[in-house]
Amino acid sequence: MQPTTPFTFKPMNITQIFCPNCGSHAERHHLEEDGLIRTQCHACDYLMITCDKTNRVIEAYAPGLYANK
Ligand SMILES: [Zn+2]
């Protein structure tokens, strides 16, 4: 018997976390297709993309920490 998952059409897991930048609720998306983990916060636009295999940071954006332009 195969379990059917009609509502999840993409292999993506979302974990609720706390934003390391502002402390609000943020989301961690596990993009298994790309082997990436994307952490993003809607409250402060914090964004962090890391490689799931090597833990290398692909892209990081933290408003406030790097606010000086
Ligand atoms: Zn935040």
N, CA, C, O and the ligand as a Tripos MOL2 file, in Angstrom:
@<TRIPOS>MOLECULE
protein
  277   275    70     0     0
PROTEIN
NO_CHARGES

@<TRIPOS>ATOM
      1 N           0.8320   -1.2120    0.0000 N.3       1 MET1
      2 CA          0.0000    0.0000    0.0000 C.3       1 MET1
      3 C           0.8590    1.2510    0.0000 C.2       1 MET1
      4 O           1.7590    1.4080    0.8240 O.2       1 MET1
      5 N           0.5650    2.1250   -0.9300 N.am      2 GLN2
      6 CA          1.3080    3.3750   -1.0290 C.3       2 GLN2
      7 C           0.5010    4.5050   -0.3950 C.2       2 GLN2
      8 O          -0.6510    4.7350   -0.7630 O.2       2 GLN2
      9 N           1.1040    5.2000    0.5480 N.am      3 PRO3
     10 CA          0.3990    6.3540    1.1110 C.3       3 PRO3
     11 C           0.3320    7.4860    0.0920 C.2       3 PRO3
     12 O           1.3490    7.8450   -0.5020 O.2       3 PRO3
     13 N          -0.8100    8.0290   -0.1070 N.am      4 THR4
     14 CA         -0.9630    9.1180   -1.0600 C.3       4 THR4
     15 C          -0.9440   10.4550   -0.3350 C.2       4 THR4
     16 O          -1.5550   10.6150    0.7210 O.2       4 THR4
     17 N          -0.2420   11.3970   -0.9140 N.am      5 THR5
     18 CA         -0.1720   12.7420   -0.3290 C.3       5 THR5
     19 C          -0.6770   13.7400   -1.3520 C.2       5 THR5
     20 O           0.1210   14.3390   -2.0740 O.2       5 THR5
     21 N          -1.9680   13.9290   -1.4270 N.am      6 PRO6
     22 CA         -2.5530   14.7830   -2.4660 C.3       6 PRO6
     23 C          -2.2530   16.2640   -2.2740 C.2       6 PRO6
     24 O          -2.3620   17.0430   -3.2220 O.2       6 PRO6
     25 N          -1.8780   16.6620   -1.0660 N.am      7 PHE7
     26 CA         -1.7310   18.0890   -0.8050 C.3       7 PHE7
     27 C          -0.2860   18.5540   -0.9130 C.2       7 PHE7
     28 O          -0.0350   19.7490   -1.0670 O.2       7 PHE7
     29 N           0.6580   17.6400   -0.8350 N.am      8 THR8
     30 CA          2.0580   18.0270   -0.9630 C.3       8 THR8
     31 C           2.5920   17.5190   -2.2860 C.2       8 THR8
     32 O           2.8290   16.3230   -2.4550 O.2       8 THR8
     33 N           2.7800   18.4300   -3.2210 N.am      9 PHE9
     34 CA          3.2430   18.0470   -4.5410 C.3       9 PHE9
     35 C           4.7250   18.3160   -4.7240 C.2       9 PHE9
     36 O           5.3010   17.9350   -5.7430 O.2       9 PHE9
     37 N           5.3530   18.9690   -3.7470 N.am     10 LYS10
     38 CA          6.8000   19.2000   -3.8240 C.3      10 LYS10
     39 C           7.4630   18.6400   -2.5750 C.2      10 LYS10
     40 O           6.9200   18.7520   -1.4760 O.2      10 LYS10
     41 N           8.6420   18.0330   -2.7430 N.am     11 PRO11
     42 CA          9.3500   17.4890   -1.5860 C.3      11 PRO11
     43 C          10.0230   18.5800   -0.7750 C.2      11 PRO11
     44 O          11.2480   18.6960   -0.7570 O.2      11 PRO11
     45 N           9.2110   19.3690   -0.1130 N.am     12 MET12
     46 CA          9.7660   20.4800    0.6540 C.3      12 MET12
     47 C           9.2120   20.4540    2.0680 C.2      12 MET12
     48 O           7.9990   20.4230    2.2720 O.2      12 MET12
     49 N          10.1070   20.4650    3.0360 N.am     13 ASN13
     50 CA          9.6910   20.5130    4.4320 C.3      13 ASN13
     51 C           9.9080   21.9060    4.9770 C.2      13 ASN13
     52 O          10.9250   22.5410    4.6980 O.2      13 ASN13
     53 N           8.9610   22.3770    5.7470 N.am     14 ILE14
     54 CA          9.0860   23.7010    6.3490 C.3      14 ILE14
     55 C           9.1130   23.5520    7.8610 C.2      14 ILE14
     56 O           8.2200   22.9480    8.4560 O.2      14 ILE14
     57 N          10.1500   24.1100    8.4720 N.am     15 THR15
     58 CA         10.2900   24.0610    9.9120 C.3      15 THR15
     59 C          10.1170   25.4640   10.4890 C.2      15 THR15
     60 O          10.6990   26.4280    9.9920 O.2      15 THR15
     61 N           9.3230   25.5620   11.5250 N.am     16 GLN16
     62 CA          9.1600   26.8510   12.1850 C.3      16 GLN16
     63 C          10.3210   27.0640   13.1600 C.2      16 GLN16
     64 O          10.5710   26.2390   14.0390 O.2      16 GLN16
     65 N          11.0200   28.1810   12.9890 N.am     17 ILE17
     66 CA         12.1390   28.4910   13.8750 C.3      17 ILE17
     67 C          12.0210   29.9290   14.3470 C.2      17 ILE17
     68 O          11.0990   30.6450   13.9560 O.2      17 ILE17
     69 N          12.9460   30.3440   15.1770 N.am     18 PHE18
     70 CA         13.0270   31.7370   15.5720 C.3      18 PHE18
     71 C          14.1330   32.4050   14.7730 C.2      18 PHE18
     72 O          15.2190   31.8500   14.6030 O.2      18 PHE18
     73 N          13.8440   33.5950   14.2880 N.am     19 CYS19
     74 CA         14.8100   34.3230   13.4830 C.3      19 CYS19
     75 C          16.0330   34.6880   14.3190 C.2      19 CYS19
     76 O          15.8940   35.2790   15.3900 O.2      19 CYS19
     77 N          17.2350   34.3400   13.8400 N.am     20 PRO20
     78 CA         18.4590   34.6860   14.5760 C.3      20 PRO20
     79 C          18.7570   36.1710   14.5330 C.2      20 PRO20
     80 O          19.6000   36.6620   15.2840 O.2      20 PRO20
     81 N          18.0750   36.8820   13.6630 N.am     21 ASN21
     82 CA         18.3350   38.3110   13.5150 C.3      21 ASN21
     83 C          17.4250   39.1550   14.4010 C.2      21 ASN21
     84 O          17.8960   40.0600   15.0890 O.2      21 ASN21
     85 N          16.1170   38.8630   14.3890 N.am     22 CYS22
     86 CA         15.1870   39.7090   15.1280 C.3      22 CYS22
     87 C          14.3860   38.9440   16.1750 C.2      22 CYS22
     88 O          13.7120   39.5560   17.0040 O.2      22 CYS22
     89 N          14.4500   37.6180   16.1470 N.am     23 GLY23
     90 CA         13.7740   36.8440   17.1710 C.3      23 GLY23
     91 C          12.3220   36.5260   16.8730 C.2      23 GLY23
     92 O          11.6520   35.8740   17.6730 O.2      23 GLY23
     93 N          11.8260   36.9800   15.7240 N.am     24 SER24
     94 CA         10.4530   36.6720   15.3530 C.3      24 SER24
     95 C          10.3620   35.2480   14.8070 C.2      24 SER24
     96 O          11.3710   34.5670   14.6230 O.2      24 SER24
     97 N           9.1510   34.8260   14.5590 N.am     25 HIS25
     98 CA          8.9690   33.5060   13.9520 C.3      25 HIS25
     99 C           9.4720   33.5350   12.5140 C.2      25 HIS25
    100 O           9.1210   34.4260   11.7400 O.2      25 HIS25
    101 N          10.2800   32.5720   12.1720 N.am     26 ALA26
    102 CA         10.8100   32.4740   10.8220 C.3      26 ALA26
    103 C          10.5760   31.0580   10.3070 C.2      26 ALA26
    104 O          10.1480   30.1720   11.0470 O.2      26 ALA26
    105 N          10.8620   30.8700    9.0440 N.am     27 GLU27
    106 CA         10.6510   29.5590    8.4390 C.3      27 GLU27
    107 C          11.9510   29.0200    7.8620 C.2      27 GLU27
    108 O          12.7500   29.7520    7.2770 O.2      27 GLU27
    109 N          12.1360   27.7320    8.0420 N.am     28 ARG28
    110 CA         13.2900   27.0710    7.4320 C.3      28 ARG28
    111 C          12.7640   26.0790    6.3990 C.2      28 ARG28
    112 O          12.0730   25.1140    6.7260 O.2      28 ARG28
    113 N          13.1050   26.3420    5.1680 N.am     29 HIS29
    114 CA         12.6270   25.4950    4.0800 C.3      29 HIS29
    115 C          13.7070   24.5150    3.6720 C.2      29 HIS29
    116 O          14.8320   24.9110    3.3660 O.2      29 HIS29
    117 N          13.3720   23.2560    3.6690 N.am     30 HIS30
    118 CA         14.3120   22.2400    3.2110 C.3      30 HIS30
    119 C          14.0040   21.9050    1.7580 C.2      30 HIS30
    120 O          13.0340   21.2110    1.4540 O.2      30 HIS30
    121 N          14.8390   22.4070    0.8830 N.am     31 LEU31
    122 CA         14.6420   22.1670   -0.5450 C.3      31 LEU31
    123 C          15.4350   20.9360   -0.9490 C.2      31 LEU31
    124 O          16.6030   21.0210   -1.3290 O.2      31 LEU31
    125 N          14.7790   19.8030   -0.8580 N.am     32 GLU32
    126 CA         15.4990   18.5440   -1.0820 C.3      32 GLU32
    127 C          15.9070   18.3710   -2.5320 C.2      32 GLU32
    128 O          16.9010   17.7060   -2.8270 O.2      32 GLU32
    129 N          15.1510   18.9600   -3.4310 N.am     33 GLU33
    130 CA         15.5020   18.8640   -4.8490 C.3      33 GLU33
    131 C          16.8670   19.4870   -5.1120 C.2      33 GLU33
    132 O          17.6820   18.9490   -5.8620 O.2      33 GLU33
    133 N          17.1000   20.6400   -4.4740 N.am     34 ASP34
    134 CA         18.3380   21.3770   -4.7130 C.3      34 ASP34
    135 C          19.3900   21.0840   -3.6510 C.2      34 ASP34
    136 O          20.5370   21.5090   -3.7880 O.2      34 ASP34
    137 N          19.0200   20.3660   -2.5970 N.am     35 GLY35
    138 CA         19.9500   20.1000   -1.5210 C.3      35 GLY35
    139 C          20.2860   21.3470   -0.7290 C.2      35 GLY35
    140 O          21.4000   21.4960   -0.2270 O.2      35 GLY35
    141 N          19.3080   22.2470   -0.6210 N.am     36 LEU36
    142 CA         19.5440   23.5110    0.0580 C.3      36 LEU36
    143 C          18.6100   23.6680    1.2450 C.2      36 LEU36
    144 O          17.5260   23.0850    1.2880 O.2      36 LEU36
    145 N          19.0500   24.4650    2.2030 N.am     37 ILE37
    146 CA         18.1880   24.8550    3.3110 C.3      37 ILE37
    147 C          18.0680   26.3720    3.2870 C.2      37 ILE37
    148 O          19.0710   27.0820    3.3650 O.2      37 ILE37
    149 N          16.8490   26.8630    3.1790 N.am     38 ARG38
    150 CA         16.6430   28.3030    3.1140 C.3      38 ARG38
    151 C          15.9240   28.7590    4.3670 C.2      38 ARG38
    152 O          14.8230   28.3010    4.6700 O.2      38 ARG38
    153 N          16.5570   29.6610    5.0860 N.am     39 THR39
    154 CA         15.9420   30.2360    6.2670 C.3      39 THR39
    155 C          15.5210   31.6540    5.9470 C.2      39 THR39
    156 O          16.3360   32.4630    5.5050 O.2      39 THR39
    157 N          14.2600   31.9610    6.1660 N.am     40 GLN40
    158 CA         13.8200   33.3150    5.8730 C.3      40 GLN40
    159 C          12.8190   33.8020    6.9030 C.2      40 GLN40
    160 O          11.9950   33.0460    7.4180 O.2      40 GLN40
    161 N          12.9210   35.0940    7.1830 N.am     41 CYS41
    162 CA         12.0580   35.7460    8.1610 C.3      41 CYS41
    163 C          11.2940   36.8550    7.4560 C.2      41 CYS41
    164 O          11.8800   37.6970    6.7750 O.2      41 CYS41
    165 N           9.9750   36.8410    7.6300 N.am     42 HIS42
    166 CA          9.1660   37.8580    6.9630 C.3      42 HIS42
    167 C           9.1550   39.1650    7.7500 C.2      42 HIS42
    168 O           8.8150   40.2210    7.2170 O.2      42 HIS42
    169 N           9.5250   39.0800    9.0090 N.am     43 ALA43
    170 CA          9.4760   40.2730    9.8550 C.3      43 ALA43
    171 C          10.6150   41.2410    9.5340 C.2      43 ALA43
    172 O          10.4160   42.4560    9.5510 O.2      43 ALA43
    173 N          11.7950   40.7190    9.2450 N.am     44 CYS44
    174 CA         12.9410   41.5950    9.0580 C.3      44 CYS44
    175 C          13.6760   41.3290    7.7440 C.2      44 CYS44
    176 O          14.7350   41.9080    7.5020 O.2      44 CYS44
    177 N          13.1220   40.4520    6.8890 N.am     45 ASP45
    178 CA         13.7320   40.1400    5.5970 C.3      45 ASP45
    179 C          15.0470   39.3890    5.7270 C.2      45 ASP45
    180 O          15.8600   39.3930    4.8030 O.2      45 ASP45
    181 N          15.2600   38.7510    6.8600 N.am     46 TYR46
    182 CA         16.4550   37.9260    7.0180 C.3      46 TYR46
    183 C          16.3990   36.7490    6.0490 C.2      46 TYR46
    184 O          15.3640   36.1020    5.8890 O.2      46 TYR46
    185 N          17.5240   36.4900    5.4160 N.am     47 LEU47
    186 CA         17.5700   35.3740    4.4660 C.3      47 LEU47
    187 C          18.8970   34.6530    4.5690 C.2      47 LEU47
    188 O          19.9590   35.2760    4.5730 O.2      47 LEU47
    189 N          18.8290   33.3470    4.6530 N.am     48 MET48
    190 CA         20.0520   32.5490    4.7020 C.3      48 MET48
    191 C          19.8320   31.2650    3.9260 C.2      48 MET48
    192 O          18.9100   30.5000    4.2100 O.2      48 MET48
    193 N          20.6930   31.0400    2.9410 N.am     49 ILE49
    194 CA         20.5980   29.8160    2.1610 C.3      49 ILE49
    195 C          21.8920   29.0350    2.3390 C.2      49 ILE49
    196 O          22.9740   29.5260    2.0140 O.2      49 ILE49
    197 N          21.7750   27.8330    2.8510 N.am     50 THR50
    198 CA         22.9570   27.0080    3.0650 C.3      50 THR50
    199 C          22.8050   25.6880    2.3170 C.2      50 THR50
    200 O          21.6930   25.2140    2.0830 O.2      50 THR50
    201 N          23.9280   25.1130    1.9500 N.am     51 CYS51
    202 CA         23.9180   23.8210    1.2840 C.3      51 CYS51
    203 C          23.7270   22.7250    2.3280 C.2      51 CYS51
    204 O          24.4240   22.6850    3.3420 O.2      51 CYS51
    205 N          22.7800   21.8470    2.0640 N.am     52 ASP52
    206 CA         22.4470   20.8100    3.0310 C.3      52 ASP52
    207 C          23.5860   19.8200    3.2210 C.2      52 ASP52
    208 O          23.7410   19.2540    4.3040 O.2      52 ASP52
    209 N          24.3700   19.6100    2.1990 N.am     53 LYS53
    210 CA         25.4120   18.5850    2.2570 C.3      53 LYS53
    211 C          26.7050   19.1030    2.8860 C.2      53 LYS53
    212 O          27.3270   18.4280    3.7050 O.2      53 LYS53
    213 N          27.0970   20.3230    2.4850 N.am     54 THR54
    214 CA         28.3870   20.8330    2.9230 C.3      54 THR54
    215 C          28.2680   21.9020    4.0060 C.2      54 THR54
    216 O          29.2730   22.3280    4.5760 O.2      54 THR54
    217 N          27.0230   22.3400    4.2930 N.am     55 ASN55
    218 CA         26.7750   23.4070    5.2600 C.3      55 ASN55
    219 C          27.3960   24.7270    4.8500 C.2      55 ASN55
    220 O          27.5440   25.6330    5.6710 O.2      55 ASN55
    221 N          27.7620   24.8390    3.5720 N.am     56 ARG56
    222 CA         28.3050   26.0990    3.0920 C.3      56 ARG56
    223 C          27.1880   27.1090    2.9090 C.2      56 ARG56
    224 O          26.0830   26.7680    2.4890 O.2      56 ARG56
    225 N          27.4940   28.3520    3.2300 N.am     57 VAL57
    226 CA         26.5080   29.4070    3.0610 C.3      57 VAL57
    227 C          26.4930   29.8520    1.6020 C.2      57 VAL57
    228 O          27.4930   30.3540    1.0880 O.2      57 VAL57
    229 N          25.3660   29.6660    0.9450 N.am     58 ILE58
    230 CA         25.2370   30.0750   -0.4450 C.3      58 ILE58
    231 C          24.9210   31.5610   -0.5190 C.2      58 ILE58
    232 O          25.5190   32.3090   -1.2930 O.2      58 ILE58
    233 N          23.9660   31.9640    0.3080 N.am     59 GLU59
    234 CA         23.5690   33.3630    0.2890 C.3      59 GLU59
    235 C          23.0720   33.7490    1.6690 C.2      59 GLU59
    236 O          22.3840   32.9680    2.3250 O.2      59 GLU59
    237 N          23.4170   34.9470    2.1110 N.am     60 ALA60
    238 CA         22.9780   35.4020    3.4230 C.3      60 ALA60
    239 C          22.6460   36.8730    3.3610 C.2      60 ALA60
    240 O          23.3760   37.6670    2.7680 O.2      60 ALA60
    241 N          21.5410   37.2270    3.9780 N.am     61 TYR61
    242 CA         21.1370   38.6240    4.0100 C.3      61 TYR61
    243 C          20.4680   38.9030    5.3260 C.2      61 TYR61
    244 O          19.4220   38.3260    5.6270 O.2      61 TYR61
    245 N          21.0480   39.7710    6.1130 N.am     62 ALA62
    246 CA         20.4920   40.0820    7.4180 C.3      62 ALA62
    247 C          20.3960   41.5760    7.5880 C.2      62 ALA62
    248 O          21.3950   42.2150    7.9180 O.2      62 ALA62
    249 N          19.2310   42.1610    7.3760 N.am     63 PRO63
    250 CA         19.0610   43.6030    7.5660 C.3      63 PRO63
    251 C          19.2840   43.9590    9.0250 C.2      63 PRO63
    252 O          18.8730   43.2290    9.9270 O.2      63 PRO63
    253 N          19.9360   45.0810    9.2430 N.am     64 GLY64
    254 CA         20.2420   45.4500   10.6180 C.3      64 GLY64
    255 C          21.7000   45.1570   10.9160 C.2      64 GLY64
    256 O          22.4410   46.0420   11.3450 O.2      64 GLY64
    257 N          22.1180   43.9050   10.6880 N.am     65 LEU65
    258 CA         23.4910   43.5370   10.9290 C.3      65 LEU65
    259 C          24.4140   44.1990    9.9050 C.2      65 LEU65
    260 O          25.4960   44.6830   10.2380 O.2      65 LEU65
    261 N          23.9580   44.2070    8.6560 N.am     66 TYR66
    262 CA         24.7650   44.7900    7.5980 C.3      66 TYR66
    263 C          24.0350   45.9740    6.9820 C.2      66 TYR66
    264 O          23.9130   46.0890    5.7630 O.2      66 TYR66
    265 N          23.5640   46.8340    7.8410 N.am     67 ALA67
    266 CA         22.7120   47.9300    7.3770 C.3      67 ALA67
    267 C          23.5340   49.0480    6.7330 C.2      67 ALA67
    268 O          23.0140   49.8130    5.9210 O.2      67 ALA67
    269 N          24.8040   49.1430    7.0920 N.am     68 ASN68
    270 CA         25.6270   50.2270    6.5530 C.3      68 ASN68
    271 C          25.8960   50.0270    5.0820 C.2      68 ASN68
    272 O          26.3990   48.9850    4.6610 O.2      68 ASN68
    273 N          25.5620   51.0230    4.3160 N.am     69 LYS69
    274 CA         25.7850   50.9140    2.8760 C.3      69 LYS69
    275 C          26.7880   51.9510    2.4150 C.2      69 LYS69
    276 O          27.1070   52.0160    1.2280 O.2      69 LYS69
    277 ZN         13.7560   38.3710   11.5200 Zn       70 ZN70
@<TRIPOS>BOND
     1     1     2 1
     2     2     3 1
     3     3     4 2
     4     3     5 am
     5     5     6 1
     6     6     7 1
     7     7     8 2
     8     7     9 am
     9     9    10 1
    10    10    11 1
    11    11    12 2
    12    11    13 am
    13    13    14 1
    14    14    15 1
    15    15    16 2
    16    15    17 am
    17    17    18 1
    18    18    19 1
    19    19    20 2
    20    19    21 am
    21    21    22 1
    22    22    23 1
    23    23    24 2
    24    23    25 am
    25    25    26 1
    26    26    27 1
    27    27    28 2
    28    27    29 am
    29    29    30 1
    30    30    31 1
    31    31    32 2
    32    31    33 am
    33    33    34 1
    34    34    35 1
    35    35    36 2
    36    35    37 am
    37    37    38 1
    38    38    39 1
    39    39    40 2
    40    39    41 am
    41    41    42 1
    42    42    43 1
    43    43    44 2
    44    43    45 am
    45    45    46 1
    46    46    47 1
    47    47    48 2
    48    47    49 am
    49    49    50 1
    50    50    51 1
    51    51    52 2
    52    51    53 am
    53    53    54 1
    54    54    55 1
    55    55    56 2
    56    55    57 am
    57    57    58 1
    58    58    59 1
    59    59    60 2
    60    59    61 am
    61    61    62 1
    62    62    63 1
    63    63    64 2
    64    63    65 am
    65    65    66 1
    66    66    67 1
    67    67    68 2
    68    67    69 am
    69    69    70 1
    70    70    71 1
    71    71    72 2
    72    71    73 am
    73    73    74 1
    74    74    75 1
    75    75    76 2
    76    75    77 am
    77    77    78 1
    78    78    79 1
    79    79    80 2
    80    79    81 am
    81    81    82 1
    82    82    83 1
    83    83    84 2
    84    83    85 am
    85    85    86 1
    86    86    87 1
    87    87    88 2
    88    87    89 am
    89    89    90 1
    90    90    91 1
    91    91    92 2
    92    91    93 am
    93    93    94 1
    94    94    95 1
    95    95    96 2
    96    95    97 am
    97    97    98 1
    98    98    99 1
    99    99   100 2
   100    99   101 am
   101   101   102 1
   102   102   103 1
   103   103   104 2
   104   103   105 am
   105   105   106 1
   106   106   107 1
   107   107   108 2
   108   107   109 am
   109   109   110 1
   110   110   111 1
   111   111   112 2
   112   111   113 am
   113   113   114 1
   114   114   115 1
   115   115   116 2
   116   115   117 am
   117   117   118 1
   118   118   119 1
   119   119   120 2
   120   119   121 am
   121   121   122 1
   122   122   123 1
   123   123   124 2
   124   123   125 am
   125   125   126 1
   126   126   127 1
   127   127   128 2
   128   127   129 am
   129   129   130 1
   130   130   131 1
   131   131   132 2
   132   131   133 am
   133   133   134 1
   134   134   135 1
   135   135   136 2
   136   135   137 am
   137   137   138 1
   138   138   139 1
   139   139   140 2
   140   139   141 am
   141   141   142 1
   142   142   143 1
   143   143   144 2
   144   143   145 am
   145   145   146 1
   146   146   147 1
   147   147   148 2
   148   147   149 am
   149   149   150 1
   150   150   151 1
   151   151   152 2
   152   151   153 am
   153   153   154 1
   154   154   155 1
   155   155   156 2
   156   155   157 am
   157   157   158 1
   158   158   159 1
   159   159   160 2
   160   159   161 am
   161   161   162 1
   162   162   163 1
   163   163   164 2
   164   163   165 am
   165   165   166 1
   166   166   167 1
   167   167   168 2
   168   167   169 am
   169   169   170 1
   170   170   171 1
   171   171   172 2
   172   171   173 am
   173   173   174 1
   174   174   175 1
   175   175   176 2
   176   175   177 am
   177   177   178 1
   178   178   179 1
   179   179   180 2
   180   179   181 am
   181   181   182 1
   182   182   183 1
   183   183   184 2
   184   183   185 am
   185   185   186 1
   186   186   187 1
   187   187   188 2
   188   187   189 am
   189   189   190 1
   190   190   191 1
   191   191   192 2
   192   191   193 am
   193   193   194 1
   194   194   195 1
   195   195   196 2
   196   195   197 am
   197   197   198 1
   198   198   199 1
   199   199   200 2
   200   199   201 am
   201   201   202 1
   202   202   203 1
   203   203   204 2
   204   203   205 am
   205   205   206 1
   206   206   207 1
   207   207   208 2
   208   207   209 am
   209   209   210 1
   210   210   211 1
   211   211   212 2
   212   211   213 am
   213   213   214 1
   214   214   215 1
   215   215   216 2
   216   215   217 am
   217   217   218 1
   218   218   219 1
   219   219   220 2
   220   219   221 am
   221   221   222 1
   222   222   223 1
   223   223   224 2
   224   223   225 am
   225   225   226 1
   226   226   227 1
   227   227   228 2
   228   227   229 am
   229   229   230 1
   230   230   231 1
   231   231   232 2
   232   231   233 am
   233   233   234 1
   234   234   235 1
   235   235   236 2
   236   235   237 am
   237   237   238 1
   238   238   239 1
   239   239   240 2
   240   239   241 am
   241   241   242 1
   242   242   243 1
   243   243   244 2
   244   243   245 am
   245   245   246 1
   246   246   247 1
   247   247   248 2
   248   247   249 am
   249   249   250 1
   250   250   251 1
   251   251   252 2
   252   251   253 am
   253   253   254 1
   254   254   255 1
   255   255   256 2
   256   255   257 am
   257   257   258 1
   258   258   259 1
   259   259   260 2
   260   259   261 am
   261   261   262 1
   262   262   263 1
   263   263   264 2
   264   263   265 am
   265   265   266 1
   266   266   267 1
   267   267   268 2
   268   267   269 am
   269   269   270 1
   270   270   271 1
   271   271   272 2
   272   271   273 am
   273   273   274 1
   274   274   275 1
   275   275   276 2
@<TRIPOS>SUBSTRUCTURE
     1 MET1         2 RESIDUE 1 A MET
     2 GLN2         6 RESIDUE 1 A GLN
     3 PRO3        10 RESIDUE 1 A PRO
     4 THR4        14 RESIDUE 1 A THR
     5 THR5        18 RESIDUE 1 A THR
     6 PRO6        22 RESIDUE 1 A PRO
     7 PHE7        26 RESIDUE 1 A PHE
     8 THR8        30 RESIDUE 1 A THR
     9 PHE9        34 RESIDUE 1 A PHE
    10 LYS10       38 RESIDUE 1 A LYS
    11 PRO11       42 RESIDUE 1 A PRO
    12 MET12       46 RESIDUE 1 A MET
    13 ASN13       50 RESIDUE 1 A ASN
    14 ILE14       54 RESIDUE 1 A ILE
    15 THR15       58 RESIDUE 1 A THR
    16 GLN16       62 RESIDUE 1 A GLN
    17 ILE17       66 RESIDUE 1 A ILE
    18 PHE18       70 RESIDUE 1 A PHE
    19 CYS19       74 RESIDUE 1 A CYS
    20 PRO20       78 RESIDUE 1 A PRO
    21 ASN21       82 RESIDUE 1 A ASN
    22 CYS22       86 RESIDUE 1 A CYS
    23 GLY23       90 RESIDUE 1 A GLY
    24 SER24       94 RESIDUE 1 A SER
    25 HIS25       98 RESIDUE 1 A HIS
    26 ALA26      102 RESIDUE 1 A ALA
    27 GLU27      106 RESIDUE 1 A GLU
    28 ARG28      110 RESIDUE 1 A ARG
    29 HIS29      114 RESIDUE 1 A HIS
    30 HIS30      118 RESIDUE 1 A HIS
    31 LEU31      122 RESIDUE 1 A LEU
    32 GLU32      126 RESIDUE 1 A GLU
    33 GLU33      130 RESIDUE 1 A GLU
    34 ASP34      134 RESIDUE 1 A ASP
    35 GLY35      138 RESIDUE 1 A GLY
    36 LEU36      142 RESIDUE 1 A LEU
    37 ILE37      146 RESIDUE 1 A ILE
    38 ARG38      150 RESIDUE 1 A ARG
    39 THR39      154 RESIDUE 1 A THR
    40 GLN40      158 RESIDUE 1 A GLN
    41 CYS41      162 RESIDUE 1 A CYS
    42 HIS42      166 RESIDUE 1 A HIS
    43 ALA43      170 RESIDUE 1 A ALA
    44 CYS44      174 RESIDUE 1 A CYS
    45 ASP45      178 RESIDUE 1 A ASP
    46 TYR46      182 RESIDUE 1 A TYR
    47 LEU47      186 RESIDUE 1 A LEU
    48 MET48      190 RESIDUE 1 A MET
    49 ILE49      194 RESIDUE 1 A ILE
    50 THR50      198 RESIDUE 1 A THR
    51 CYS51      202 RESIDUE 1 A CYS
    52 ASP52      206 RESIDUE 1 A ASP
    53 LYS53      210 RESIDUE 1 A LYS
    54 THR54      214 RESIDUE 1 A THR
    55 ASN55      218 RESIDUE 1 A ASN
    56 ARG56      222 RESIDUE 1 A ARG
    57 VAL57      226 RESIDUE 1 A VAL
    58 ILE58      230 RESIDUE 1 A ILE
    59 GLU59      234 RESIDUE 1 A GLU
    60 ALA60      238 RESIDUE 1 A ALA
    61 TYR61      242 RESIDUE 1 A TYR
    62 ALA62      246 RESIDUE 1 A ALA
    63 PRO63      250 RESIDUE 1 A PRO
    64 GLY64      254 RESIDUE 1 A GLY
    65 LEU65      258 RESIDUE 1 A LEU
    66 TYR66      262 RESIDUE 1 A TYR
    67 ALA67      266 RESIDUE 1 A ALA
    68 ASN68      270 RESIDUE 1 A ASN
    69 LYS69      274 RESIDUE 1 A LYS
    70 ZN70       277 GROUP 0 **** ****
